[in-house]
């Protein structure tokens, strides 16, 4: 993998000790999404700001504990659990495809599969164009920004544990408020 443009990711796995978890899952089947060296290099300022345990979670987020060939990824669209998934955090992302392009959407960033680096069952390694950023560690892209052209990776994404003024309370958007009022009105009419 190091010779095929994934040296930086392999170095991070080794330095963090996350490679042990990848090796433990190899016999049962393992799919790895390896960001290119240039993607890792541009992500390093954000990576350096993470705690050691969050760095490991980020790296484990790039592995799925089953063998998924390219054809399987193309036909099994939907949510995938990763090696980082634990009881408290889901650490999942969505797989989708359009024509022959397979995309991985974390709600923070969308990465595209560029090709296969290694395929020897029970292991397959895909090269991807961006570091996968889990919503558990980074703020998700706001819906209206996600629909804007070229807005699949905000340059200023901050860690999810950065200051947040909502205090855990989610407000009612205009559409939800209309639905609540409409539901109450219909309920009153039926009584």
HELIX and SHEET records of a PDB file:
HELIX    1   1 UNK A    2  UNK A    4  5                                   3    
HELIX    2   2 UNK A    7  UNK A   16  1                                  10    
HELIX    3   3 UNK A   19  UNK A   25  1                                   7    
HELIX    4   4 UNK A   37  UNK A   48  1                                  12    
HELIX    5   5 UNK A   52  UNK A   60  1                                   9    
HELIX    6   6 UNK A   70  UNK A   75  1                                   6    
HELIX    7   7 UNK A  143  UNK A  146  1                                   4    
HELIX    8   8 UNK A  174  UNK A  190  1                                  17    
SHEET    1   A 7 UNK A  63  UNK A  64  0                                        
SHEET    2   A 7 UNK A  30  UNK A  35 -1                                        
SHEET    3   A 7 UNK A 123  UNK A 128  1                                        
SHEET    4   A 7 UNK A 110  UNK A 120 -1                                        
SHEET    5   A 7 UNK A 101  UNK A 105 -1                                        
SHEET    6   A 7 UNK A  92  UNK A  98 -1                                        
SHEET    7   A 7 UNK A  78  UNK A  81 -1                                        
END                                                                             
